[in-house]
Amino acid sequence: MSEWRDIAKTEIHLHLEGAAPPDFIRQLAGEKKIDLSGVFDAAGNYKWVDFVDFLNTYERACEVLKAPEDFKRLVEAVLAESASHGVVYTELFLAPDFCGGGDLIAWKEYLAAMSEGAIAAKAAFGIEARFIATCVRHLGADQAKITSKVAAETASGLLTGWGMGGDEAFGAAADFTYAFEQAAESGLGITSHAGEVCGPDSVRDTLDNLPVSRIGHGVRSVDDPDLVRRLIENDIVLEVNPGSNISLSLFKNLKEHPISALRDAGVKITVSTDDPPYFHTDMTAEYTNLHQELGWEVKDFNAINQTAMQAAFCDDATRKTLLKKFEGA
């Protein structure tokens, strides 16, 4: 297949703010008269040279997102872009800390607005979306408890998951056990970033202390055969983001990336884009590159999409309907 845009896709690891199209951020900045000098390069793309600079650019771009209506519009813009690349189901990471600061009333307003955006996008583009509320690891365990509480109290509708992002090297997973158990008790599906920048011990620490069914990234697990066996035995699904990993220089290229090694060993893997406009990628590019560099074909993509839908934090009726799009794996 020469054109991978139209093949149906799932994506279960996508940060809402990190997926903001540059044109959308520029438009919002213009409306609000916010100066974003230095955020974009001459071609209009997000500008950064290393991880610290990436975080700085990310934070500056988010300065234009100040109200529930801004986030509603952002959800619509992100889902429109995803749908244009054949994505039929996606899960968006949302940070309550940046949508009301942990205040329940404010968070409810943001969540309602973002849900409206997702419903509008479904009507316009046919894309199904669910939300994963996340705590920010480097803000600490006490803040995570607050964030988890507001997520647990609003666990319904499109909010179906809970997770953790931020600085993977900060603290220990055990520090966040209470927050994760609180979210799990509310019925939210559980995932957490681990094994991206840090090594396999980060994944092991997460598995030992948090009730996860999925790991965000998890690619460093490949360095520990015992951990790989544990992932397989415990049916843990990895949310792999090859383009992101390569852009951040974790691996030089796809041939050195462990996605195939993990898959071939029997680990359940999926493919997503993480923060696509920052990493000059999209789901079409991910599929195209996996085909060209690693020889993946339609059957391989159907298989990972079935894995993603089986692991998705959605209702069974939605899961059953969408799985039909990936038959023949």
VONUTOR-547703 format. One line per 5 residues: number of its first residue (from 1); their letters; for each residue x, y, z of N, C-alpha, C. Coordinates in Angstrom, 1 decimal, decimal comma. Example, Ala and Ser with C-alpha at 12.3 -4.5 7.8 and 13.67 -1.06 7.14 Angstrom:
BEGIN
1) AS) 13,2/-5,7/7,8/12,3/-4,5/7,8/13,2/-3,3/7,8  12,8/-2,2/7,1/13,7/-1,1/7,1/12,9/0,0/7,9 $
This chain:
BEGIN
1) MSEWR) 0,9/-1,2/0,0/0,0/0,0/0,0/0,9/1,2/0,0  0,7/2,1/-1,0/1,5/3,3/-1,1/1,1/4,5/-0,2  -0,2/4,5/0,1/-0,8/5,6/0,9/-1,3/5,1/2,2  -0,7/5,4/3,3/-1,1/4,9/4,6/-2,0/5,8/5,3  -2,4/7,0/4,8/-3,3/7,9/5,4/-4,7/7,3/5,7 $
6) DIAKT) -5,2/6,6/4,7/-6,6/6,2/4,8/-6,9/4,9/5,6  -5,8/4,2/5,9/-6,1/3,0/6,7/-6,6/3,4/8,1  -7,6/2,7/8,6/-8,1/3,0/9,9/-7,1/2,8/11,0  -7,1/3,7/12,0/-6,0/3,6/13,0/-6,7/4,0/14,4  -6,0/3,4/15,4/-6,3/3,9/16,8/-5,1/4,6/17,4 $
11) EIHLH) -5,3/5,4/18,3/-4,2/6,1/19,0/-4,5/6,3/20,5  -3,7/5,7/21,3/-4,1/5,7/22,8/-3,0/6,4/23,6  -2,1/7,2/23,0/-1,2/8,0/23,7/-1,0/9,3/23,0  -1,8/10,3/23,4/-1,7/11,6/22,7/-2,0/12,7/23,7  -1,1/13,6/23,9/-1,2/14,7/24,9/-2,0/15,8/24,2 $
16) LEGAA) -3,1/16,2/24,8/-3,9/17,3/24,2/-3,2/18,5/23,8  -2,5/19,1/24,8/-1,8/20,4/24,5/-0,6/20,1/23,6  0,0/19,0/23,7/1,2/18,6/22,8/0,8/18,3/21,4  -0,5/18,1/21,2/-1,0/17,9/19,8/-1,6/19,1/19,2  -1,5/20,3/19,9/-2,1/21,5/19,3/-1,5/21,9/18,0 $
21) PPDFI) -2,2/22,0/16,9/-1,6/22,4/15,7/-1,0/23,8/15,8  0,2/24,1/15,3/0,8/25,4/15,4/-0,1/26,5/14,9  -0,9/26,3/13,8/-1,8/27,3/13,3/-2,8/27,7/14,3  -3,3/26,7/15,0/-4,3/26,9/16,1/-3,8/27,8/17,2  -2,6/27,5/17,6/-1,9/28,3/18,7/-1,7/29,7/18,2 $
26) RQLAG) -1,2/29,9/17,0/-1,0/31,2/16,5/-2,2/32,0/16,4  -3,3/31,4/16,0/-4,6/32,1/15,9/-5,1/32,5/17,2  -5,0/31,6/18,2/-5,5/32,0/19,5/-4,6/33,1/20,1  -3,3/33,0/19,9/-2,4/34,1/20,4/-2,7/35,4/19,8  -3,1/35,4/18,5/-3,5/36,7/17,9/-4,7/37,2/18,4 $
31) EKKID) -5,7/36,4/18,7/-7,0/36,8/19,3/-6,8/37,4/20,7  -5,8/36,8/21,4/-5,6/37,3/22,8/-4,5/38,3/22,9  -3,8/38,6/21,7/-2,7/39,5/21,7/-1,6/39,1/22,6  -1,2/37,8/22,5/-0,1/37,2/23,3/1,1/37,1/22,4  2,2/37,6/22,9/3,4/37,5/22,1/4,1/36,1/22,2 $
36) LSGVF) 4,2/35,4/21,1/4,8/34,1/21,1/6,1/34,1/20,3  6,8/35,2/20,3/8,1/35,3/19,6/9,1/34,2/20,1  9,7/33,5/19,1/10,6/32,5/19,4/10,0/31,1/19,6  8,7/31,0/19,6/8,0/29,7/19,7/8,1/28,9/18,4  8,0/29,7/17,3/7,9/29,1/16,0/9,2/29,4/15,1 $
41) DAAGN) 9,5/28,4/14,2/10,6/28,6/13,3/10,1/29,3/12,0  11,0/29,6/11,1/10,6/30,3/9,9/9,5/29,6/9,1  9,4/28,3/9,2/8,4/27,5/8,5/7,1/27,4/9,2  7,1/28,0/10,4/5,8/28,0/11,2/5,7/26,8/12,1  6,7/26,0/12,2/6,7/24,9/13,1/7,2/25,3/14,5 $
46) YKWVD) 6,8/24,5/15,5/7,3/24,7/16,9/8,9/24,6/16,8  9,5/25,5/17,5/11,0/25,6/17,5/11,6/25,1/18,8  12,5/24,1/18,8/13,2/23,7/19,9/14,4/22,9/19,5  15,5/22,8/20,3/16,7/22,1/19,9/17,1/21,0/20,9  16,6/21,0/22,1/16,9/19,9/23,0/15,7/19,7/23,9 $
51) FVDFL) 15,7/18,8/24,8/14,6/18,5/25,7/14,2/19,6/26,5  15,1/20,3/27,1/14,8/21,5/28,0/14,1/22,6/27,1  14,6/22,8/25,9/14,1/23,8/25,0/12,7/23,4/24,6  12,5/22,1/24,4/11,2/21,5/24,0/10,2/21,9/25,1  10,5/21,6/26,4/9,6/21,9/27,5/9,3/23,4/27,5 $
56) NTYER) 10,3/24,2/27,3/10,1/25,7/27,3/9,1/26,1/26,2  9,3/25,6/25,0/8,4/25,9/23,9/7,0/25,4/24,2  6,9/24,2/24,7/5,6/23,6/25,1/4,9/24,5/26,0  5,5/24,9/27,1/4,9/25,7/28,1/4,5/27,1/27,6  5,3/27,7/26,7/5,0/29,0/26,2/3,8/28,9/25,2 $
61) ACEVL) 3,7/27,9/24,5/2,5/27,7/23,6/1,3/27,5/24,4  1,4/26,9/25,5/0,2/26,6/26,4/-0,3/27,9/27,1  0,5/29,0/27,0/0,1/30,2/27,7/-1,2/30,8/27,0  -1,5/30,4/25,8/-2,7/31,0/25,2/-4,0/30,2/25,6  -3,8/29,1/26,2/-4,9/28,3/26,7/-5,3/28,6/28,1 $
66) KAPED) -6,4/29,5/28,2/-6,7/30,1/29,5/-8,1/29,8/30,0  -9,0/29,3/29,1/-10,4/29,2/29,5/-11,0/27,9/28,9  -12,1/27,4/29,5/-12,7/26,2/29,0/-13,0/26,3/27,5  -13,4/27,4/27,0/-13,7/27,5/25,6/-12,5/27,3/24,7  -11,3/27,8/25,2/-10,1/27,5/24,5/-9,8/26,0/24,4 $
71) FKRLV) -10,0/25,3/25,4/-9,8/23,8/25,4/-10,8/23,1/24,6  -12,0/23,6/24,5/-13,1/23,0/23,7/-12,6/23,1/22,2  -12,2/24,3/21,8/-11,7/24,6/20,5/-10,5/23,7/20,2  -9,6/23,6/21,2/-8,4/22,8/21,0/-8,8/21,3/20,7  -9,7/20,8/21,5/-10,1/19,4/21,3/-10,6/19,2/19,9 $
76) EAVLA) -11,4/20,1/19,4/-12,0/20,0/18,0/-10,9/20,1/17,0  -9,9/20,9/17,2/-8,8/21,1/16,2/-7,9/19,8/16,2  -7,6/19,3/17,4/-6,8/18,1/17,5/-7,5/16,9/16,9  -8,8/16,7/17,2/-9,5/15,6/16,7/-9,7/15,7/15,2  -9,9/16,9/14,7/-10,0/17,1/13,2/-8,7/16,6/12,5 $
81) ESASH) -7,5/17,0/13,1/-6,2/16,6/12,6/-6,1/15,1/12,6  -6,4/14,5/13,8/-6,3/13,0/13,9/-7,1/12,3/12,9  -8,4/12,8/12,7/-9,3/12,1/11,8/-8,8/12,2/10,4  -8,1/13,3/10,0/-7,5/13,5/8,7/-6,5/12,4/8,4  -5,9/11,7/9,4/-4,9/10,7/9,2/-5,5/9,3/9,5 $
86) GVVYT) -6,8/9,2/9,4/-7,5/7,9/9,5/-7,7/7,4/10,9  -7,5/8,2/11,9/-7,7/7,8/13,3/-9,2/7,7/13,5  -9,7/6,5/14,0/-11,1/6,3/14,2/-11,4/6,3/15,7  -10,3/6,1/16,5/-10,5/6,1/18,0/-9,2/6,7/18,6  -9,4/7,6/19,5/-8,2/8,2/20,2/-8,4/8,4/21,7 $
91) ELFLA) -7,4/8,4/22,4/-7,5/8,8/23,9/-6,5/9,9/24,1  -7,1/11,0/24,7/-6,3/12,2/24,9/-6,0/12,4/26,4  -4,7/12,6/26,6/-4,3/12,9/28,0/-4,6/14,4/28,3  -5,3/14,6/29,4/-5,7/15,9/29,9/-5,1/16,1/31,3  -4,6/17,3/31,6/-4,0/17,6/32,9/-4,9/18,5/33,7 $
96) PDFCG) -5,7/18,0/34,7/-6,5/18,8/35,6/-5,8/19,9/36,3  -4,5/19,7/36,5/-3,7/20,8/37,1/-3,6/22,0/36,3  -3,7/21,9/34,9/-3,7/23,0/34,0/-5,1/23,4/33,6  -6,1/22,7/34,2/-7,5/23,1/33,9/-8,3/23,3/35,2  -7,9/24,3/35,9/-8,5/24,6/37,2/-7,7/24,4/38,4 $
101) GGDLI) -6,4/23,8/38,2/-5,5/23,7/39,3/-5,9/22,8/40,4  -6,8/21,8/40,1/-7,2/20,9/41,1/-8,5/21,3/41,8  -9,1/22,4/41,4/-10,4/22,9/41,9/-11,5/22,1/41,2  -12,4/21,4/41,9/-13,3/20,5/41,3/-14,3/21,3/40,4  -14,8/22,4/40,9/-15,8/23,2/40,1/-15,2/23,6/38,8 $
106) AWKEY) -14,0/24,2/38,9/-13,4/24,6/37,7/-13,1/23,5/36,7  -12,6/22,4/37,3/-12,3/21,2/36,4/-13,6/20,7/35,7  -14,7/20,7/36,4/-15,9/20,3/35,8/-16,3/21,2/34,6  -16,0/22,5/34,7/-16,3/23,4/33,6/-15,4/23,1/32,4  -14,1/22,8/32,7/-13,2/22,5/31,6/-13,6/21,2/30,9 $
111) LAAMS) -13,9/20,2/31,8/-14,2/18,8/31,3/-15,5/18,9/30,4  -16,4/19,6/30,8/-17,7/19,8/30,1/-17,4/20,4/28,7  -16,6/21,4/28,7/-16,2/22,1/27,5/-15,5/21,2/26,5  -14,5/20,4/27,0/-13,7/19,5/26,2/-14,6/18,4/25,7  -15,5/17,9/26,5/-16,5/16,9/26,1/-17,3/17,4/24,9 $
116) EGAIA) -17,8/18,6/25,0/-18,5/19,2/23,9/-17,7/19,2/22,6  -16,5/19,6/22,8/-15,6/19,6/21,6/-15,5/18,2/21,0  -15,3/17,2/21,8/-15,2/15,8/21,3/-16,5/15,3/20,6  -17,6/15,7/21,2/-18,9/15,3/20,6/-19,1/16,0/19,3  -18,7/17,3/19,2/-18,8/18,0/17,9/-17,8/17,4/16,9 $
121) AKAAF) -16,6/17,0/17,3/-15,7/16,3/16,4/-16,2/15,0/15,9  -16,9/14,2/16,7/-17,4/13,0/16,3/-18,5/13,2/15,3  -19,4/14,2/15,5/-20,4/14,5/14,5/-19,9/14,9/13,2  -18,8/15,7/13,2/-18,2/16,2/12,0/-17,3/15,2/11,3  -16,5/14,4/12,0/-15,5/13,6/11,4/-15,6/12,1/11,7 $
126) GIEAR) -16,5/11,7/12,6/-16,7/10,3/12,9/-15,7/9,7/13,8  -14,9/10,5/14,5/-13,8/10,0/15,3/-14,3/9,9/16,8  -14,1/8,7/17,4/-14,4/8,5/18,8/-13,3/9,0/19,7  -13,5/9,6/20,8/-12,5/10,1/21,7/-12,9/9,8/23,1  -11,9/9,5/23,9/-12,0/9,3/25,3/-10,9/10,1/26,0 $
131) FIATC) -11,0/10,5/27,3/-10,1/11,3/28,0/-9,4/10,5/29,1  -8,1/10,8/29,3/-7,3/10,2/30,4/-6,8/11,4/31,2  -7,3/11,6/32,4/-6,8/12,6/33,3/-5,4/12,2/33,8  -4,5/13,1/33,9/-3,2/12,8/34,4/-2,7/13,7/35,4  -1,9/13,2/36,4/-1,2/14,0/37,3/0,2/14,3/36,7 $
136) VRHLG) 0,9/15,3/37,2/2,2/15,7/36,7/3,2/15,2/37,8  4,0/14,2/37,5/4,8/13,6/38,4/5,7/14,5/39,2  6,3/15,5/38,6/7,3/16,4/39,3/6,6/17,5/40,1  5,2/17,5/40,1/4,5/18,4/41,0/4,3/17,7/42,4  4,6/16,4/42,5/4,6/15,7/43,7/3,4/14,9/44,0 $
141) ADQAK) 3,5/14,0/45,0/2,5/13,1/45,4/1,3/13,7/46,0  1,5/14,8/46,8/0,3/15,5/47,4/-0,6/16,1/46,4  0,0/16,7/45,4/-0,8/17,3/44,3/-1,4/16,2/43,5  -0,8/15,1/43,3/-1,4/14,0/42,6/-2,6/13,5/43,3  -2,6/13,5/44,6/-3,8/13,0/45,3/-5,0/14,0/45,1 $
146) ITSKV) -4,7/15,3/45,0/-5,8/16,3/44,7/-6,3/16,1/43,3  -5,4/15,9/42,4/-5,7/15,7/41,0/-6,5/14,4/40,8  -6,1/13,3/41,5/-6,8/12,1/41,4/-8,2/12,2/41,9  -8,3/13,0/43,0/-9,7/13,1/43,6/-10,7/13,7/42,7  -10,2/14,8/42,0/-11,2/15,5/41,1/-11,5/14,6/39,9 $
151) AAETA) -10,5/13,8/39,4/-10,7/12,9/38,3/-11,7/11,8/38,8  -11,5/11,2/40,0/-12,4/10,2/40,5/-13,8/10,7/40,6  -14,0/11,9/41,0/-15,3/12,4/41,2/-16,0/12,8/39,9  -15,3/12,8/38,8/-15,9/13,1/37,5/-15,7/12,0/36,5  -15,5/10,8/37,1/-15,2/9,6/36,2/-16,6/9,1/35,6 $
156) SGLLT) -16,8/9,6/34,5/-18,0/9,2/33,7/-18,0/9,9/32,3  -18,9/9,6/31,5/-18,9/10,2/30,2/-17,7/9,8/29,4  -17,0/10,8/28,9/-15,8/10,6/28,1/-14,5/10,5/28,9  -14,6/10,8/30,2/-13,4/10,6/31,1/-13,4/9,2/31,6  -12,5/8,4/31,0/-12,5/7,0/31,3/-11,1/6,5/31,8 $
161) GWGMG) -10,1/7,3/31,9/-8,8/6,8/32,3/-8,1/7,8/33,2  -7,0/7,3/33,8/-6,1/8,0/34,7/-4,7/7,6/34,5  -3,8/8,6/34,5/-2,4/8,2/34,3/-1,5/9,3/34,9  -0,2/9,2/34,6/0,8/10,1/35,1/1,9/10,4/34,1  2,1/11,7/33,9/3,2/12,1/33,0/4,2/12,9/33,8 $
166) GDEAF) 5,0/13,8/33,1/6,0/14,6/33,8/7,3/13,9/33,9  8,2/14,5/34,8/9,5/14,0/34,9/9,6/12,6/35,5  9,9/11,6/34,6/10,0/10,2/35,0/11,0/10,0/36,2  12,0/10,8/36,3/13,0/10,6/37,3/12,7/11,1/38,6  11,5/11,8/38,7/11,2/12,4/40,0/10,5/11,4/40,9 $
171) GAAAD) 11,0/11,3/42,1/10,4/10,4/43,1/10,4/9,0/42,7  9,5/8,2/43,5/9,4/6,8/43,2/7,9/6,5/43,0  7,6/5,5/42,2/6,2/5,2/41,9/5,4/5,0/43,2  6,0/4,4/44,2/5,3/4,1/45,5/4,7/5,4/46,1  5,3/6,6/45,8/4,8/7,8/46,3/3,4/8,1/45,8 $
176) FTYAF) 3,1/7,6/44,7/1,8/7,9/44,0/0,8/6,8/44,1  1,0/5,8/44,9/0,1/4,6/45,0/-1,3/5,1/45,4  -1,4/6,0/46,4/-2,7/6,4/46,9/-3,5/7,1/45,8  -2,8/8,0/45,1/-3,5/8,6/44,0/-4,1/7,7/42,9  -3,2/6,7/42,6/-3,6/5,7/41,6/-4,7/4,8/42,1 $
181) EQAAE) -4,6/4,4/43,3/-5,7/3,5/43,8/-7,0/4,2/43,9  -6,9/5,5/44,3/-8,2/6,3/44,3/-8,8/6,4/43,0  -8,0/6,6/41,9/-8,6/6,7/40,6/-9,1/5,3/40,2  -8,4/4,2/40,5/-8,8/2,9/40,1/-10,1/2,5/40,7  -10,3/2,9/42,0/-11,5/2,6/42,7/-12,7/3,2/42,1 $
186) SGLGI) -12,5/4,3/41,3/-13,6/5,0/40,7/-14,0/4,4/39,4  -13,2/3,4/38,9/-13,5/2,7/37,7/-12,7/3,2/36,5  -11,8/4,1/36,7/-11,0/4,6/35,6/-9,9/3,6/35,2  -9,7/3,5/33,9/-8,6/2,6/33,4/-7,3/3,3/33,8  -6,2/2,5/34,0/-5,0/3,0/34,6/-3,8/2,8/33,7 $
191) TSHAG) -3,0/3,9/33,5/-1,8/3,8/32,7/-0,8/4,8/33,4  0,5/4,7/33,0/1,5/5,6/33,5/2,7/5,6/32,6  3,3/6,8/32,5/4,5/6,9/31,7/5,6/6,3/32,5  6,5/5,5/31,8/7,6/4,8/32,5/8,5/4,2/31,4  9,8/4,1/31,6/10,7/3,4/30,7/10,8/4,2/29,4 $
196) EVCGP) 10,7/5,5/29,4/11,0/6,3/28,3/12,4/6,9/28,4  12,6/7,8/29,2/14,0/8,4/29,4/14,8/7,5/30,4  14,1/7,0/31,4/14,7/6,2/32,4/14,7/4,7/32,0  15,5/3,9/32,6/15,7/2,5/32,2/14,6/1,6/32,7  14,8/0,3/32,5/13,8/-0,7/32,9/13,4/-0,7/34,3 $
201) DSVRD) 14,3/-0,2/35,2/13,9/-0,1/36,7/12,6/0,8/36,8  12,5/1,8/36,0/11,4/2,7/36,0/10,1/1,9/35,8  10,1/1,0/34,8/8,9/0,2/34,5/8,6/-0,8/35,6  9,7/-1,4/36,1/9,5/-2,4/37,2/8,9/-1,7/38,4  9,4/-0,5/38,8/8,9/0,2/39,9/7,4/0,6/39,7 $
206) TLDNL) 7,0/0,9/38,5/5,6/1,2/38,2/4,8/0,0/38,4  5,2/-1,2/37,8/4,4/-2,4/37,9/4,3/-2,9/39,4  5,4/-2,6/40,2/5,4/-3,1/41,6/4,4/-2,3/42,4  4,1/-1,0/42,1/3,5/-0,1/43,0/2,2/0,5/42,5  1,9/0,4/41,2/0,7/1,1/40,6/-0,1/0,1/39,9 $
211) PVSRI) -1,5/0,2/39,9/-2,3/-0,8/39,3/-2,6/-0,6/37,9  -1,5/-0,6/37,1/-1,6/-0,3/35,7/-1,9/-1,5/34,8  -2,6/-1,2/33,7/-2,8/-2,3/32,7/-2,0/-1,9/31,4  -1,6/-0,6/31,4/-0,8/-0,1/30,3/0,4/0,7/30,8  1,4/0,8/30,0/2,6/1,6/30,3/2,8/2,6/29,1 $
216) GHGVR) 2,9/3,9/29,4/3,2/4,9/28,4/4,7/4,8/28,0  5,0/4,5/26,8/6,3/4,3/26,3/6,8/2,9/26,7  7,6/2,8/27,8/8,0/1,4/28,2/9,1/0,8/27,4  9,6/1,5/26,4/10,6/0,9/25,5/11,9/0,5/26,1  12,3/1,1/27,2/13,5/0,7/27,9/13,4/-0,7/28,5 $
221) SVDDP) 12,2/-1,3/28,5/12,0/-2,6/29,1/12,9/-3,6/28,3  13,1/-3,3/27,0/13,9/-4,2/26,2/15,2/-4,6/26,7  15,8/-3,7/27,6/17,1/-4,0/28,1/17,1/-5,0/29,3  15,9/-5,5/29,7/15,9/-6,5/30,8/15,0/-7,6/30,4  15,5/-8,8/30,0/14,8/-9,9/29,5/13,7/-10,4/30,6 $
226) DLVRR) 14,1/-10,3/31,9/13,1/-10,7/32,9/11,9/-9,8/32,9  12,1/-8,5/32,7/11,1/-7,6/32,7/10,2/-7,8/31,5  10,8/-8,1/30,3/10,0/-8,4/29,1/9,1/-9,6/29,4  9,6/-10,6/30,0/8,8/-11,8/30,4/7,6/-11,4/31,3  7,9/-10,5/32,2/6,9/-10,0/33,2/5,8/-9,3/32,4 $
231) LIEND) 6,2/-8,4/31,5/5,2/-7,7/30,7/4,2/-8,7/30,0  4,8/-9,7/29,4/4,1/-10,7/28,7/3,1/-11,5/29,6  3,7/-11,9/30,7/2,9/-12,7/31,7/1,8/-12,0/32,3  2,0/-10,6/32,5/1,0/-9,8/33,1/0,1/-9,1/32,1  0,3/-9,4/30,8/-0,6/-8,8/29,8/-0,6/-7,3/29,8 $
236) IVLEV) 0,6/-6,7/30,0/0,7/-5,3/30,0/0,9/-4,8/28,6  0,2/-3,7/28,2/0,2/-3,1/26,9/1,1/-1,9/26,9  2,0/-1,8/26,0/2,9/-0,6/25,9/2,3/0,3/24,8  2,3/1,6/25,2/1,9/2,7/24,3/3,2/3,3/23,7  3,6/2,7/22,6/4,9/3,1/22,0/4,7/4,3/21,0 $
241) NPGSN) 5,7/5,2/21,1/5,7/6,4/20,3/7,0/6,5/19,5  7,2/5,8/18,4/8,5/5,7/17,8/9,1/7,1/17,3  8,2/7,9/16,7/8,7/9,2/16,2/9,1/10,1/17,3  8,4/10,1/18,4/8,8/10,9/19,6/10,1/10,5/20,1  10,3/9,1/20,3/11,6/8,6/20,8/12,8/9,0/20,0 $
246) ISLSL) 12,6/9,0/18,6/13,7/9,3/17,7/13,9/10,8/17,7  12,9/11,6/17,8/13,1/13,1/17,8/13,8/13,5/19,1  13,5/12,8/20,2/14,2/13,2/21,4/15,5/12,5/21,6  16,0/11,8/20,5/17,3/11,2/20,5/17,5/10,0/21,4  16,4/9,4/21,8/16,5/8,2/22,6/17,0/7,0/21,8 $
251) FKNLK) 16,7/7,1/20,5/17,2/6,1/19,5/17,5/6,9/18,2  18,5/6,4/17,5/18,9/7,1/16,3/17,9/7,0/15,1  17,3/5,8/15,0/16,4/5,6/13,9/15,5/4,4/14,2  14,6/4,1/13,3/13,6/3,0/13,5/14,3/1,7/13,6  15,4/1,5/12,8/16,1/0,2/12,8/16,7/0,0/14,2 $
256) EHPIS) 17,1/1,0/14,9/17,6/0,8/16,3/16,6/0,9/17,4  15,4/1,2/17,0/14,3/1,3/18,0/13,8/-0,1/18,3  13,4/-0,3/19,6/13,1/-1,7/20,1/11,7/-2,1/19,8  10,9/-1,3/19,0/9,5/-1,7/18,8/9,3/-3,1/18,3  10,1/-3,4/17,3/10,0/-4,8/16,6/10,5/-5,8/17,6 $
261) ALRDA) 11,6/-5,6/18,3/12,1/-6,6/19,2/11,1/-6,9/20,3  10,4/-5,9/20,8/9,4/-6,1/21,9/8,2/-6,8/21,3  7,8/-6,4/20,1/6,7/-7,1/19,5/7,0/-8,6/19,2  8,2/-8,8/18,7/8,6/-10,2/18,3/8,7/-11,1/19,5  9,1/-10,5/20,7/9,2/-11,2/21,9/7,9/-11,6/22,5 $
266) GVKIT) 6,8/-11,0/22,0/5,5/-11,3/22,5/4,8/-10,2/23,4  5,5/-9,1/23,5/4,9/-7,9/24,3/3,8/-7,3/23,4  2,7/-6,9/24,1/1,7/-6,2/23,4/2,0/-4,8/23,2  2,1/-4,4/21,9/2,5/-3,0/21,7/1,5/-2,3/20,8  1,4/-1,0/20,9/0,6/-0,1/20,1/1,4/1,0/19,6 $
271) VSTDD) 0,9/1,8/18,7/1,7/2,9/18,1/0,9/4,2/18,2  1,5/5,2/18,7/0,9/6,6/18,9/2,0/7,6/18,5  1,6/8,9/18,7/2,5/10,0/18,3/2,9/10,9/19,4  2,3/10,8/20,6/2,8/11,6/21,8/2,4/13,1/21,7  3,3/13,8/21,1/3,1/15,3/20,9/3,5/15,6/19,4 $
276) PPYFH) 2,6/15,2/18,5/3,0/15,1/17,0/3,6/16,3/16,4  3,0/17,5/16,5/3,6/18,7/15,8/4,9/19,1/16,3  5,2/18,7/17,6/6,6/19,1/18,1/7,6/18,1/17,5  7,2/16,9/17,2/8,1/15,9/16,7/8,0/15,7/15,2  7,3/16,6/14,5/7,2/16,5/13,1/6,7/15,1/12,6 $
281) TDMTA) 5,7/14,7/13,3/5,1/13,4/12,9/3,6/13,5/12,9  3,0/12,4/12,5/1,5/12,2/12,6/1,3/10,7/12,4  0,1/10,2/12,5/-0,1/8,8/12,4/0,2/8,2/11,0  0,0/9,0/10,0/0,3/8,6/8,6/1,8/8,4/8,5  2,6/9,3/9,0/4,1/9,2/9,0/4,5/8,0/9,8 $
286) EYTNL) 3,9/7,8/10,9/4,3/6,6/11,7/4,2/5,3/11,0  3,0/5,2/10,3/2,7/4,0/9,6/3,6/3,9/8,4  3,8/5,0/7,7/4,6/5,0/6,5/6,1/4,6/6,8  6,6/5,1/7,9/8,0/4,8/8,3/8,1/3,3/8,8  7,1/2,8/9,5/7,2/1,4/9,9/7,1/0,5/8,7 $
291) HQELG) 6,4/0,9/7,7/6,3/0,1/6,5/7,6/0,1/5,7  8,1/1,4/5,5/9,3/1,5/4,7/10,6/1,0/5,4  10,7/1,3/6,7/12,0/0,9/7,4/11,9/-0,5/8,0  10,8/-1,0/8,4/10,7/-2,3/9,1/9,9/-3,3/8,4  9,3/-2,9/7,3/8,5/-3,8/6,4/7,1/-4,2/7,0 $
296) WEVKD) 6,6/-3,4/7,9/5,3/-3,7/8,4/4,2/-3,5/7,3  3,2/-4,4/7,3/2,2/-4,4/6,3/0,8/-4,2/7,0  -0,3/-4,3/6,2/-1,6/-4,1/6,7/-1,9/-5,0/7,9  -1,5/-6,3/7,7/-1,8/-7,3/8,8/-1,1/-6,9/10,1  0,1/-6,3/10,0/0,8/-5,8/11,2/0,0/-4,7/11,9 $
301) FNAIN) -0,5/-3,8/11,1/-1,2/-2,6/11,6/-2,5/-3,0/12,2  -3,2/-3,9/11,5/-4,5/-4,5/12,0/-4,3/-5,1/13,4  -3,1/-5,8/13,5/-2,9/-6,5/14,8/-2,6/-5,5/15,9  -1,8/-4,4/15,7/-1,6/-3,5/16,8/-2,8/-2,7/17,1  -3,7/-2,4/16,1/-4,9/-1,7/16,3/-5,9/-2,6/17,1 $
306) QTAMQ) -5,9/-3,9/16,8/-6,8/-4,7/17,7/-6,3/-4,7/19,1  -4,9/-4,8/19,3/-4,4/-4,7/20,6/-4,8/-3,4/21,3  -4,7/-2,3/20,6/-5,1/-1,0/21,2/-6,5/-0,9/21,6  -7,4/-1,5/20,7/-8,8/-1,4/21,0/-9,2/-2,3/22,2  -8,5/-3,5/22,3/-8,7/-4,4/23,4/-8,3/-3,7/24,7 $
311) AAFCD) -7,2/-2,9/24,6/-6,7/-2,2/25,8/-7,3/-0,9/26,1  -8,1/-0,4/25,2/-8,7/1,0/25,3/-9,6/1,1/26,5  -9,6/2,3/27,0/-10,4/2,6/28,2/-11,8/3,2/27,6  -12,6/2,2/27,1/-13,9/2,6/26,5/-14,9/1,5/26,9  -16,1/1,8/26,6/-17,2/0,8/26,8/-17,1/-0,3/25,8 $
316) DATRK) -17,7/-1,5/26,2/-17,6/-2,7/25,3/-18,3/-2,5/24,0  -19,4/-1,7/24,0/-20,1/-1,5/22,7/-19,2/-0,8/21,7  -18,5/0,3/22,2/-17,6/1,0/21,3/-16,5/0,1/20,8  -16,0/-0,6/21,8/-14,8/-1,5/21,5/-15,2/-2,5/20,4  -16,4/-3,2/20,6/-16,9/-4,2/19,6/-17,1/-3,6/18,2 $
321) TLLKK) -17,6/-2,4/18,2/-17,9/-1,8/16,9/-16,6/-1,5/16,1  -15,6/-0,9/16,9/-14,4/-0,5/16,2/-13,5/-1,6/15,9  -13,5/-2,7/16,7/-12,7/-3,9/16,4/-13,0/-4,4/15,0  -14,2/-4,3/14,5/-14,6/-4,8/13,2/-13,8/-4,1/12,1  -13,3/-2,9/12,4/-12,5/-2,2/11,4/-11,1/-2,8/11,2 $
326) FEGA) -10,8/-3,7/12,1/-9,4/-4,3/12,1/-9,4/-5,8/12,0  -10,5/-6,3/11,4/-10,6/-7,7/11,2/-9,6/-8,2/10,2  -9,2/-9,5/10,3/-8,3/-10,0/9,3/-6,8/-9,9/9,7  -6,6/-9,5/11,0/-5,2/-9,4/11,4/-4,5/-10,7/11,5 $
